[in-house]
Amino acid sequence: MSVDKNMNVLIVDDYKTMLRIIRNLLTQLGFKNIHEASDGSQALQYLHQHDDCGLIISDWNMEPMTGLQLLREVRADDNLKHIPFIMVTAESKTENVVTAKQAGVSNYIVKPFNAETLRGKMASVIGEF
């Protein structure tokens, strides 16, 4: 099964530079429909208004709603829980990885990362592309 590069990808980060970096990496990888949210609550609002999101890439540390809180909300919602969710963080602490896994994260990326790292993490959750 091939990955549809026209699928909607939602990137969530409260840091505009990081949004731009991830958008550029996704564009390099051939993805076209990239949507942005600046925190977890804005992301949830988007997800409830659009039922065709194929992947969420979210930062962990955001205010007022963290990426972990967003992940828990997504996994608790029957309409959203199927969406692959990649957590991005500057922290590589084992307990954070374990907490994210327990909350249902699909994969985990530690900053900084490049297009190949992103491609590998994405391929593991949505399939090769």
C-alpha positions in Angstrom: 0.0 0.0 0.0 1.4 3.3 -1.0 1.2 6.4 1.2 -1.0 9.2 -0.2 1.2 12.3 -0.1 -1.9 14.4 -0.5 -3.2 13.3 2.9 -3.7 16.0 5.5 -0.8 16.3 8.0 -1.3 18.4 11.1 1.8 19.8 12.8 1.4 21.3 16.3 4.1 23.5 17.9 4.0 26.8 19.8 7.3 27.8 18.2 6.8 29.3 14.7 10.3 28.4 13.6 9.8 24.8 14.4 6.5 24.8 12.5 8.4 26.2 9.5 11.2 23.6 9.8 8.8 20.7 10.0 6.6 22.1 7.1 9.8 22.4 5.0 10.9 18.9 5.8 7.4 17.5 5.0 7.5 19.5 1.7 10.9 18.0 0.9 9.4 14.6 1.4 6.6 15.4 -1.0 3.7 16.1 1.3 1.3 18.9 0.1 -1.5 19.3 2.6 0.2 20.5 5.7 -1.9 22.3 8.4 -0.6 24.0 11.5 -1.8 24.6 15.1 0.1 26.5 17.8 -1.0 24.4 20.7 -3.0 21.3 21.7 -6.4 23.1 22.0 -6.1 24.7 18.6 -5.1 21.2 17.2 -8.2 19.6 18.8 -10.4 22.3 17.3 -8.9 21.6 13.8 -9.4 17.8 14.3 -13.0 18.2 15.3 -13.7 20.4 12.2 -11.8 18.2 9.7 -12.3 14.4 9.7 -9.6 13.6 7.2 -6.4 14.1 9.1 -3.9 11.3 8.2 -1.1 12.1 10.6 -0.4 14.4 13.6 3.1 15.6 14.4 3.1 17.4 17.7 5.6 19.1 20.0 5.6 17.9 23.6 6.2 21.2 25.5 3.4 23.7 24.7 1.1 26.0 26.6 -1.7 25.9 27.5 -2.3 22.3 26.3 0.8 20.1 26.0 1.4 17.6 23.3 1.0 14.8 25.9 -2.5 16.2 26.8 -3.3 16.5 23.1 -2.3 12.8 22.6 -4.5 11.7 25.5 -7.4 13.7 24.1 -6.9 12.2 20.6 -6.6 8.6 21.9 -9.8 9.1 24.1 -11.9 10.2 21.2 -13.4 7.4 19.1 -13.4 9.6 16.0 -9.7 10.5 16.3 -7.9 7.6 18.1 -7.0 5.9 14.8 -4.8 8.8 13.6 -1.0 8.1 13.8 0.6 10.5 16.3 4.3 11.4 16.3 5.6 13.3 19.3 8.5 15.7 18.9 10.6 16.8 21.9 14.0 18.1 22.9 13.9 15.7 25.8 15.1 12.1 25.4 14.5 11.1 29.0 13.4 7.4 29.2 10.5 8.3 31.4 9.1 10.7 28.8 9.3 8.0 26.1 7.6 5.5 28.4 4.8 8.1 29.3 4.2 8.9 25.7 4.1 5.2 24.8 1.6 4.5 27.6 -0.5 7.4 26.3 -0.6 5.8 22.9 2.0 7.6 20.8 2.8 6.0 17.5 6.4 7.2 17.4 8.8 9.7 19.0 11.4 12.1 17.5 14.1 13.9 19.5 15.2 17.3 18.3 17.2 18.2 16.3 16.3 15.9 13.4 16.5 15.9 9.6 14.3 14.9 6.7 15.6 11.3 6.7 14.9 10.9 10.4 11.4 12.3 9.9 10.9 10.0 6.9 11.9 6.9 8.9 9.6 7.8 11.8 6.8 8.5 9.5 7.3 5.4 7.5 7.1 3.3 10.7 3.6 4.6 11.4 2.0 5.3 8.0 4.0 3.0 5.7 6.9 3.5 3.3 6.8 6.3 0.8 
